[in-house]
Amino acid sequence: MIRFEQVTKRYPDGTTAVDGLSFEVAEGELVTLVGPSGCGKTTTMMMVNRLIEPTSGRIFVNGQDIATVDPVRLRRRIGYVIQQVGLFPHRTILDNTATVPTLIGWKKAKARTRAAELLDLVGLDPKTYGSRYPEQLSGGQRQRVGVARALAADPPVLLMDEPFGAVDPVVREQLQDEFLRMQEAVRKTVLLVTHDIEEAVRLGDRIAVYGQGRIEQFDTPGAVLGTPATPYVAEFVGADRGLKRLSVTDIEPDDLEQPPVARLDEAADTVVARLHAQGARWAVVLDAEDDLHGWVGVDELAAGGSVGDRAHRMLHSPGDTPGPPAWVPVGAPLKQAFSVMLQHDAGWVAVLDGTRFLGVLTPAKLHEALRRSVDADARGVRRGQVSFDSISDA
């Protein structure tokens, strides 16, 4: 969808902002451009909508050389979100959101209907917020409106320049979550500029790590964190890149241990005998549908009765009153599992597929999953193809 071919931007004073950039962004892909201030990432993005013209090289959007397209028409086909949002203070939120559709000739009713749909998509009820003015919204809400406005004319490409940088960390994380949810629904081709490697890792399908005017590495978040291409990239992503990688490495069924299992209606003494034979001190407790109920220890079972009489209810199981869960869904990031382990002071965390119990993730298995993920990226194979022996020998 976006292609750079040997693009250079050099200013009259001799400053080279970007030098010989060549890369592609696939349709529906979200690519984050990350690097220190002055490295050329914003210049790269602004050349896509011709707010900055390249000195040499060519840029294609949807197969068309943008140098042959009228800049105004081009910009109306590309969504643009900036940190300062840039809403018109004298116009309502609904009218702000409908700006681009109106400019390109949509009838007012159609433009306002589209604006209402987009406000709802970004989590702002148009009935509540549509008639308000920008000064009546919080910084985070204004940022949501900026995203909605950029999407209003349904552009195939979205450019975002530090879109969540002007809000506090809690709101920024909420906005990131909302944007990822929205991207799943609309699948735009996105270039997002940030100086924050954690934001780049969290949002990007791929990351372009900038040095001075050049891309030092262009790869998946996992590969950038696990196998930095250069010493510069390793230093930029930080010595804690292993911890950062926990957030982009998902839990897979092969990562799990299978502990002893007891059923709610089993007799306690039967389960005690089985646990002693296996050298185990506890068991996961399941109901008749293989859904997670909780866990039980040998000491509790010694009092007799049924497993259901002695089991500890897992806090909390799907469908229970909201609270801090002691389980995670399969496919969740390892970081989430690690957080749950720490929060509950547990040596393991249950992993579910819906409500069905799949196994438990232990600290040792979490470490193994992380190492296998790094090894898989380095070798260009799936994680399941990496044996534990290959990790031990590394």
N, C-alpha and C positions, 0 to 999 in steps of 0.2 A: 504493500500500500504506500509506504514511504521509502524512497531509495536515494541515498547520497552517493554521488560518483566523484571522487577526488575533489571535494569541495574545500576551498580555501577562502578565508576572509582576512584581508590585509588592509589596514587603515593608512591614510596618507602619511602619518608620522612614522610609519615603518612597523607598527605593532601588528603582529600576526595573532588574531584571536583564535582562529581554527586553521589547521594546516593539513590538507589532503585527506579529509574525512571520507571514508567509504563504508557504508553499512546499510542494512535494510531492516525495516519494521514490517512484519507480516500483518495482514488484515486481522483485526480483532485483537491484536497483541498490545500489551501495555509495557512500554519500555521506559525505564527510569534513567535519567542522565544525572550522574552524581559526581561531585568533585568539589574542590575548594573554590572560594570566590576568585573570579577572574580567570577561570580555566577554559572558558569558551562554551559552557553548556547552554547558557541562555542565548548566546549568539547563534548556536546551532538551531535551537528551537525557533527563534525569530526569523531565521532565513526560510523556514518552511512556509510561513504566510507572508513573506517578502516585506516584513517590517525592516529587515536588514537584507541588503542584496549581496550575494557572494562576489568575491573578486574573480574567482574562476571555479570551474567544475559545474556540475548539473545536479538538480534536485527534481525528483519525479514524485508526484502524488497520484495514485491510482493510474499509473502508466503514462501520465502526461507531464511533460517538461513544464514546470511552473513559470519559467521565464517567458513562455508563450501565452500566458494567461493574464488578463487584466487583474492587477493587484486587488482592486476593490471586490470584484467578483470572486476572486480566490478566497479572500478573507471571509466572505459571507458563506462560504462552503466549509469553513474550518472553525470549530469551536475554540475559544481562547479564554482561559481562566488565569487570572493573576492574583498575587498575594493580597493586593489592596482592593480587590473585587471590582471597583470602578462602577458601582451602581449609580444611576442618576438620582440625586437626592430629592428632586421635585416630582418624581414619578412613583406610583404605587409599586409594590412588589410584583403584582400581576403584570402591570405594564412594562416594568423593567425586564421581566422574563420574556415577554412577547416582542422585545425590541427587534431582533434579527428577522423573525418571520414577517413582521410588519414592513421592514425595510426591503425585503425581497418580493413584496407584493401580495402577501397573504391577506385575505379579507380579515377585518378586525375580529369578527366572531371566531373564526377558525384559529387565529393567532392566540386569542385569549383562552380558548379551549385547550390548545396545545400547552400553553403556559401553565394552566391549572393542573394538567396531567403531570408535567415535569416537577412542579412544586410538590405534588403528592409523592412522586418517585423519590425525591430527596428528603422526604420526611417532614415536609411543612404542609399542613392542611390548608389548601387554598381558601377555604371559607374563613379560616382564622387569620391567615397571614396575607392573603391576596390584596386586601385593601389598606394594609399598613405601608409605611414609608421606611426607607432604609435606617433612619435614625432610631426607629422604634424596635429594631432587631439587635440581638447580640452579635458579636463578631463571628461566632460559629454559624449562626443563622444566615448572616449576610454571605458567608462563604458558600453555604448551600445554595443560596439564590444565584450566586455567580456560576456555579456548576449547572444549575437548571437553565440559566440563560444561554450558556454555551451550547447546550444540547437542544435548544428549542426548535431550531430549523432542521434537526436530525442530520447533522454533519457526519460524514464518514470518519473524519479525523478530529481529534481533540488535543489541543496543546495546553499544558498546565505548568505555570511558572511559580514554584514554591506555593502551591495552592493552600496548604494548611499551616504555613509557617507563622502566621500572625495571631495564632490563638494559643491558649495554654495547653500543656501536655495532655490533660485529661480530655479536653474537647478535641484536640488534634487526633487522638486515638479513636474517638467516636466518629469523627469525620472520615478517617481512613476506613473504618469498618463500613460506614454507610456507602462510601464510594466503591469499595470492593463488592458490596452487595449489588449496587447499581450497575457496575461493570459486568457482573454476571448476567444481568438482565439485558443490557443494551449492546455489549460487545463492540465498543468503539475501538478504533486504532488510536492509541494514546502515546504521546511523548510527554513525560512528566519530569520537570527539573527539580532537583532537591540537593541540598548540601548534606543531608542527614542520611548516613549509610543505613541506619535501621529502618527509616522510612522507605528507602530505595529497595531494601531487601523484602520488606513486608508487602509492598505494592507491586513490584515489577515481575512480569513474566521473564524478562531479561533485564540486565543492568549494563549500562555503558559507564565504566569508570574512567573519568577524565584525568589526564595529567595536564600539562600546559599546552592547550590547543590540540591535543591528540587523545584518542581513546586508547587507554592502556590495556583494557580487557573488556570484551563484550560477550557476556555469557549469562547463564542462569544464576539466580541468587545462590543456589547451593554450590555451584562450581566456583563462583567468585570467592565465597567464604571458605570453601574446602580446599581449593587448589588455586591460589592467587597466581596470576600469570607472571608477575614481576615483583621484585622487592618493593617497588612503589605501591602496588596494589595491596600487598601484604601489610605494609605500614598504614595505608589509608583505612583499610577495613578494621584494623586494630588487633591487638594481641588476644582479645576476647572473641575472636571470630568463631571459635568453636561454640561458645555460648549463643552467639547470634544465629549460628546455623541450626540450633535447636528449633528456632521459630519457622524454618522453611523445610524441615524434615518431618514428614508425616509418619504416623504410626501405621505399620502394616501388620497383617495377621502373623507373618513369619517372625515378627519381633517378640512374640508373646511366649510366656511360660504357661504350662498347664498344671495348676496346683490341684491337690485333692479336692473333690467336689462332694458335697452332701446335699441331700434333699430334705425339704421341710418336714416331710412325714416319716423320715427314717428314725429308727430307734437310736438313742444316743449311744448306748453301749455297742451297737453294731458299728457305728462310725468311729468310736474310740479304738476298737480292735483294728479297723482298717488303717487308721492313722498311725497307730503303733507299728503295724507291719511295714508301712511306708517310711517310717522314721520322720513323720511330719507332726507339727504341733498345732496346725489349724487347717481349716477347709473353707472354701467358698460355698455359700449356701444358695441353691437355686430352687425355684418353684417348679411346678409340673410342666410349665411351658419353656423351661430352660432360661427364664428371665432371672436376673440378679435380684436376690433378696438381701444378702449380707454375708457375714462370715461368723465362724464359731471356732473357739479354741478347745483343746483337749480338756483343760481345767474346767471350763463351763459344762462340758458334756459329762463330766464325772458325776454330776448331780442326778443323772438319769433323765427319764422322760423322752420326749421327742426332740429332734433337732430344732423344730420350730419353737419349742419352749425355751431354748437356750441361745438361739442365734442373735447376733447383734445386727440390727437393721442398718443397711448401708446408707450413709448420709450423703446425698439423698438419691433415691432411685428415680428413673424417668416417671413423670406423672405425679410425684410427690410435691409437697409445698416447696416453693423455691427456697434455696439455701445453698451453701457451698457444697458442691458435689464431691464425692470420693470416687468418682469414676470419670472416664473420658470416652468419647466415641472413637471408633476406629477411623483413621484418616485425620484425626486431630494432630496438631504439631507436637513434637516431643517436648517443646517448651511448656505446653499446657499440662502435660502429664507430670513433668518435673515440678511445676508449681503446685499441683495437687498433692504430690508426695510431701512437699515441704509444709503445705498448709495443714495437712492432717497428721504430720509426724509419722507417716506410714513407710514401710519398707517396700510397698508395692502399690499399684493402682489398677483397679479393674478396668477392662476395656470392653465396650459394648458395641454391638451392631444393632441400633435401635434400642430394644430392651434385652436382646439376646446376649448372653455372656460369651465372650470369645476367649478370654484368658487374662493374665495379669502381666503388667510391665513392671519389671524390677529395675533398680539402679544399674545392675550389671547388663541387663538386656537393653536398657536405654543407651548405655555407652556403646554396646555392640552395634545397635541400629545406627548410631551416629557415625561410627567408624566404617560400617559397611556402605553407608551413603556416600561418604567421602571417597572411598575406594571405587565405588561404582561410577561416580562422576569422572574420576581420573582415568578409568579404563573405558568409559563410554558404553557401559552395560547397565542393565537393570539391577536394582539392589538385590533382588532375589537370586541373581546369578553369582553373587559374591559369597564365597564360603568363609566360615569363621577362621579356618586355617590361614587364609590369605591375609586376614587382619593380624593374626598372631605373628606371622612371619614378616609383617611390614616393618 
